[in-house]
Amino acid sequence: MVGVSVGHRVSTDHQLARLLQIGIVLEEVVEVRAARHYDTLSPDERDAEIEALLEEAREESADHRERLESLIEELDAEAVPLDEIEALVESTYAQTGPESFDGVLYDQLHGEETAYKFYDDLIEAVEASDAAFALDRERLLTTLTEIRDEEAEGVEEVTAIMEARE
C-alpha cells in the first residue's frame, strides 16, 4: 500500500483543508470503483453478499465525503482547486487500477486499506500539531477517528468475505 504524504504535523487551516480535500477525493475513488464493480459484476459474481458490500461502500463513501466537506466549510482557508487534488490523489494513491487486482474483493480491500491508512496518518499529524485551527480540534479528531474506524470495519468485512470464499 502506498504511504500517505500527510507529513508529521498539520500546522495551518490551509494545509488541513488540503488534506481533508484529499480525503474527499479518496472517498470518491472508492465510491466510483464500488459503483463500477457493482455495474459490471458478471452473473457468476453476483450474489447478495458482494452486492451488499459494494452498496454499503458507496453509501459510506458518500457519507464520509459529506462529513469532510462540513469540516472544510468551518476552516479559514481557500480550497485548493479540485483538479490539483485529483492529480495528487491520482499520482499518489491511484497508481493501481481496478484491473490490477484479482477480482472485486481485492480491489475493494485495497481501497478500504488505503483510506484507513490515510485517516490514521492524518489523525497522527493533527495530534502532533499544536496549531489552533478555525474548527474545533476535538470535533475534527472525533470525526476523523469515526471515519477511520469505519474504514477499519470495511477492511474486516472484506477480509471476512474473502476468507469465507477460500
C-alpha beads as a LAMMPS data file, in Angstrom:
LAMMPS data file: protein, C-alpha beads

166 atoms
165 bonds

1 atom types
1 bond types

-500.0 500.0 xlo xhi
-500.0 500.0 ylo yhi
-500.0 500.0 zlo zhi

Masses

1 110.0

Atoms # bond

1 1 1 0.000 0.000 0.000
2 1 1 1.218 3.479 -0.852
3 1 1 2.194 5.675 2.081
4 1 1 0.455 8.923 2.742
5 1 1 2.241 12.228 2.305
6 1 1 0.461 13.771 5.273
7 1 1 3.697 14.800 6.958
8 1 1 4.489 14.850 10.628
9 1 1 2.086 17.575 11.670
10 1 1 -0.598 19.846 10.330
11 1 1 0.110 23.487 11.112
12 1 1 -2.371 25.666 9.180
13 1 1 -6.023 25.736 8.173
14 1 1 -4.924 25.744 4.535
15 1 1 -2.841 22.597 4.983
16 1 1 -5.668 20.894 6.888
17 1 1 -8.202 21.865 4.203
18 1 1 -5.937 20.412 1.527
19 1 1 -5.600 17.132 3.423
20 1 1 -9.345 16.930 4.016
21 1 1 -9.863 17.515 0.281
22 1 1 -7.537 14.595 -0.413
23 1 1 -9.784 12.511 1.840
24 1 1 -12.804 13.604 -0.193
25 1 1 -11.171 12.567 -3.456
26 1 1 -10.067 9.235 -1.954
27 1 1 -13.674 8.627 -0.942
28 1 1 -14.782 9.479 -4.482
29 1 1 -12.314 6.933 -5.874
30 1 1 -13.671 4.210 -3.562
31 1 1 -17.249 5.161 -4.406
32 1 1 -16.675 5.192 -8.172
33 1 1 -14.835 1.881 -8.110
34 1 1 -17.549 0.251 -5.994
35 1 1 -20.222 1.542 -8.391
36 1 1 -18.229 0.335 -11.403
37 1 1 -17.765 -3.095 -9.850
38 1 1 -21.436 -3.271 -8.949
39 1 1 -22.462 -2.415 -12.503
40 1 1 -20.022 -4.843 -14.114
41 1 1 -20.456 -7.921 -11.944
42 1 1 -20.814 -10.973 -14.130
43 1 1 -23.701 -13.363 -13.442
44 1 1 -21.157 -15.708 -11.802
45 1 1 -20.000 -12.976 -9.409
46 1 1 -23.443 -11.695 -8.494
47 1 1 -24.522 -12.657 -5.040
48 1 1 -26.264 -10.798 -2.263
49 1 1 -23.172 -10.583 -0.065
50 1 1 -20.945 -8.868 -2.661
51 1 1 -23.759 -6.622 -3.886
52 1 1 -24.478 -5.533 -0.294
53 1 1 -20.766 -4.908 0.340
54 1 1 -20.454 -2.682 -2.736
55 1 1 -23.658 -0.789 -1.967
56 1 1 -22.509 -0.194 1.611
57 1 1 -19.107 1.018 0.364
58 1 1 -20.788 3.548 -1.931
59 1 1 -23.087 4.833 0.804
60 1 1 -20.281 5.022 3.372
61 1 1 -18.012 6.928 0.987
62 1 1 -20.776 9.444 0.252
63 1 1 -21.318 9.915 3.994
64 1 1 -17.591 10.381 4.614
65 1 1 -17.364 12.984 1.848
66 1 1 -20.233 14.977 3.368
67 1 1 -18.621 14.886 6.810
68 1 1 -15.254 16.022 5.420
69 1 1 -16.909 18.809 3.408
70 1 1 -18.603 20.002 6.589
71 1 1 -15.219 20.252 8.312
72 1 1 -13.695 22.156 5.390
73 1 1 -16.529 24.698 5.460
74 1 1 -15.508 25.657 9.001
75 1 1 -11.876 26.284 8.124
76 1 1 -10.482 29.687 7.359
77 1 1 -8.805 28.588 4.140
78 1 1 -9.297 28.748 0.426
79 1 1 -9.989 25.446 -1.211
80 1 1 -7.252 24.017 -3.369
81 1 1 -8.507 23.639 -6.954
82 1 1 -10.096 20.206 -7.316
83 1 1 -8.037 19.319 -10.379
84 1 1 -4.835 19.757 -8.316
85 1 1 -6.181 17.474 -5.574
86 1 1 -7.359 14.885 -8.101
87 1 1 -3.930 14.911 -9.783
88 1 1 -2.239 14.451 -6.404
89 1 1 -4.524 11.565 -5.466
90 1 1 -4.081 10.014 -8.895
91 1 1 -0.285 10.148 -8.675
92 1 1 -0.107 9.036 -5.051
93 1 1 -2.972 6.616 -4.486
94 1 1 -4.416 5.501 -7.792
95 1 1 -1.318 4.033 -9.344
96 1 1 -3.088 0.701 -9.413
97 1 1 -6.320 0.451 -11.315
98 1 1 -9.101 -1.990 -10.516
99 1 1 -7.808 -4.290 -13.239
100 1 1 -4.564 -4.702 -11.267
101 1 1 -6.333 -6.700 -8.610
102 1 1 -7.537 -10.250 -8.793
103 1 1 -11.212 -9.539 -8.511
104 1 1 -13.652 -7.144 -6.984
105 1 1 -12.893 -8.063 -3.393
106 1 1 -9.146 -7.435 -3.671
107 1 1 -9.768 -4.041 -5.233
108 1 1 -12.290 -3.162 -2.532
109 1 1 -9.849 -4.286 0.158
110 1 1 -7.107 -2.091 -1.347
111 1 1 -9.419 0.953 -1.332
112 1 1 -10.508 0.403 2.264
113 1 1 -6.914 -0.130 3.447
114 1 1 -5.661 2.968 1.621
115 1 1 -8.399 5.117 3.153
116 1 1 -7.788 3.663 6.620
117 1 1 -4.061 4.414 6.403
118 1 1 -4.714 7.948 5.136
119 1 1 -7.040 8.777 8.051
120 1 1 -4.741 7.110 10.563
121 1 1 -1.798 9.225 9.343
122 1 1 -3.932 12.382 9.268
123 1 1 -5.099 11.841 12.854
124 1 1 -1.490 11.334 13.934
125 1 1 -0.418 14.538 12.150
126 1 1 -3.214 16.583 13.760
127 1 1 -2.434 15.152 17.197
128 1 1 1.266 16.024 16.738
129 1 1 0.366 19.630 15.948
130 1 1 -0.149 22.382 18.457
131 1 1 -1.722 24.665 15.855
132 1 1 -5.054 26.325 16.523
133 1 1 -7.492 25.627 13.702
134 1 1 -10.626 27.578 12.838
135 1 1 -12.671 24.484 13.694
136 1 1 -12.885 22.663 16.989
137 1 1 -9.946 20.264 17.330
138 1 1 -11.974 17.742 19.326
139 1 1 -14.717 17.684 16.669
140 1 1 -12.082 17.288 13.950
141 1 1 -10.389 14.372 15.701
142 1 1 -13.685 12.718 16.605
143 1 1 -14.904 12.900 13.008
144 1 1 -11.625 11.610 11.582
145 1 1 -11.471 8.802 14.155
146 1 1 -15.046 7.733 13.375
147 1 1 -14.281 7.679 9.645
148 1 1 -11.023 5.754 10.204
149 1 1 -12.832 3.217 12.382
150 1 1 -15.495 2.747 9.703
151 1 1 -12.721 2.121 7.154
152 1 1 -11.208 -0.467 9.525
153 1 1 -14.615 -2.172 9.731
154 1 1 -14.712 -2.184 5.929
155 1 1 -11.304 -3.901 5.812
156 1 1 -12.577 -6.513 8.279
157 1 1 -15.794 -7.084 6.313
158 1 1 -13.991 -7.582 3.006
159 1 1 -11.389 -9.830 4.639
160 1 1 -14.105 -11.968 6.254
161 1 1 -15.912 -12.411 2.921
162 1 1 -12.627 -13.307 1.199
163 1 1 -11.717 -15.852 3.879
164 1 1 -15.180 -17.430 3.731
165 1 1 -14.768 -17.924 -0.022
166 1 1 -11.369 -19.638 0.119

Bonds

1 1 1 2
2 1 2 3
3 1 3 4
4 1 4 5
5 1 5 6
6 1 6 7
7 1 7 8
8 1 8 9
9 1 9 10
10 1 10 11
11 1 11 12
12 1 12 13
13 1 13 14
14 1 14 15
15 1 15 16
16 1 16 17
17 1 17 18
18 1 18 19
19 1 19 20
20 1 20 21
21 1 21 22
22 1 22 23
23 1 23 24
24 1 24 25
25 1 25 26
26 1 26 27
27 1 27 28
28 1 28 29
29 1 29 30
30 1 30 31
31 1 31 32
32 1 32 33
33 1 33 34
34 1 34 35
35 1 35 36
36 1 36 37
37 1 37 38
38 1 38 39
39 1 39 40
40 1 40 41
41 1 41 42
42 1 42 43
43 1 43 44
44 1 44 45
45 1 45 46
46 1 46 47
47 1 47 48
48 1 48 49
49 1 49 50
50 1 50 51
51 1 51 52
52 1 52 53
53 1 53 54
54 1 54 55
55 1 55 56
56 1 56 57
57 1 57 58
58 1 58 59
59 1 59 60
60 1 60 61
61 1 61 62
62 1 62 63
63 1 63 64
64 1 64 65
65 1 65 66
66 1 66 67
67 1 67 68
68 1 68 69
69 1 69 70
70 1 70 71
71 1 71 72
72 1 72 73
73 1 73 74
74 1 74 75
75 1 75 76
76 1 76 77
77 1 77 78
78 1 78 79
79 1 79 80
80 1 80 81
81 1 81 82
82 1 82 83
83 1 83 84
84 1 84 85
85 1 85 86
86 1 86 87
87 1 87 88
88 1 88 89
89 1 89 90
90 1 90 91
91 1 91 92
92 1 92 93
93 1 93 94
94 1 94 95
95 1 95 96
96 1 96 97
97 1 97 98
98 1 98 99
99 1 99 100
100 1 100 101
101 1 101 102
102 1 102 103
103 1 103 104
104 1 104 105
105 1 105 106
106 1 106 107
107 1 107 108
108 1 108 109
109 1 109 110
110 1 110 111
111 1 111 112
112 1 112 113
113 1 113 114
114 1 114 115
115 1 115 116
116 1 116 117
117 1 117 118
118 1 118 119
119 1 119 120
120 1 120 121
121 1 121 122
122 1 122 123
123 1 123 124
124 1 124 125
125 1 125 126
126 1 126 127
127 1 127 128
128 1 128 129
129 1 129 130
130 1 130 131
131 1 131 132
132 1 132 133
133 1 133 134
134 1 134 135
135 1 135 136
136 1 136 137
137 1 137 138
138 1 138 139
139 1 139 140
140 1 140 141
141 1 141 142
142 1 142 143
143 1 143 144
144 1 144 145
145 1 145 146
146 1 146 147
147 1 147 148
148 1 148 149
149 1 149 150
150 1 150 151
151 1 151 152
152 1 152 153
153 1 153 154
154 1 154 155
155 1 155 156
156 1 156 157
157 1 157 158
158 1 158 159
159 1 159 160
160 1 160 161
161 1 161 162
162 1 162 163
163 1 163 164
164 1 164 165
165 1 165 166
